[in-house]
């Protein structure tokens, strides 16, 4: 996964230095923005922001601007500066800056500082300890970022059918295994399709979201479903697989039959001018996923309606 690191500087000295230091680390992508482009930096929600204090007019204001931005409230900040005064360093750190690095920059020091910050950010953003996927805060920020940039992308809403029945029969620990299996299946198929600029999130329970760039959504959904249906069999006993259903006693003690766990996918194409805001996307997403869930077995429904 690409780590987009933005440098705020009115010259490119720090940018060129970091490009050289990280030339063998292809997953780190550095971009330099002039001071007046700070809003563009914030709109893209980078993995890390580095401020070259010597080249700009007021690093304090930029730090405050970043921290006051809702989508970048947890984005780490590194300030590099030739100012060696202790009080100045403390003033900058009080603005919730992650690191203050003095010039001249020690190549090894900043290399490992950046790598460690990205690693810690990855760990902290693992909102779901079960799947290791980001949760609602990151999902909403990612969707908002792409929407405001007027990108063409798709929101994929995925969840499991008859999952409660499975938990009732096999227990929550086994249910957790299916959740982890589902997350791996979604990620695997999106990556195998070559969609590097994608995002997979775990809303909670058996609900997942994937945000993918414009592609053949039919093939992607078909691949996820085929992989899921083939491999979910491992979580059932031979007897249940042979029957093709599981038996669960309802509250009145009456035995009910439920099909084996399947996956439903609702896909919403998001194009420029089609929606007024992200709430509308969510509403359509809930609708198409509900429609998919009315069809027995693993299935998908794609909303391809044009601009309304």
Secondary structure, DSSP 8 states (H G I E B T S, - for coil): --EEEEEE-SSSHHHHHHHHHTTT-TTEEEEEE-GGGHHHHHHHT-SEEEEEGGGSS-HHHHHHHHHHSGGGTT-EEEEEES---HHHHHHHHTTT-SEEEESS--HHHHHHHHHHHHHHHHHHT---TTT--B-HHHHHHHHHHHHHTT--EEEEEEEEESHHHHHHHH-HHHHHHHHHHHHHHHHHHHHHTT--S-EEEEEETTEEEEEEESS-HHHHHHHHHHHHHHHGGGGS-HHHHHHTEEEEE-TTS-EEEEE--EEEEEEEEE-TTT-SSHHHHHHHHHHHHHHHHTSSSSEEEEE-----
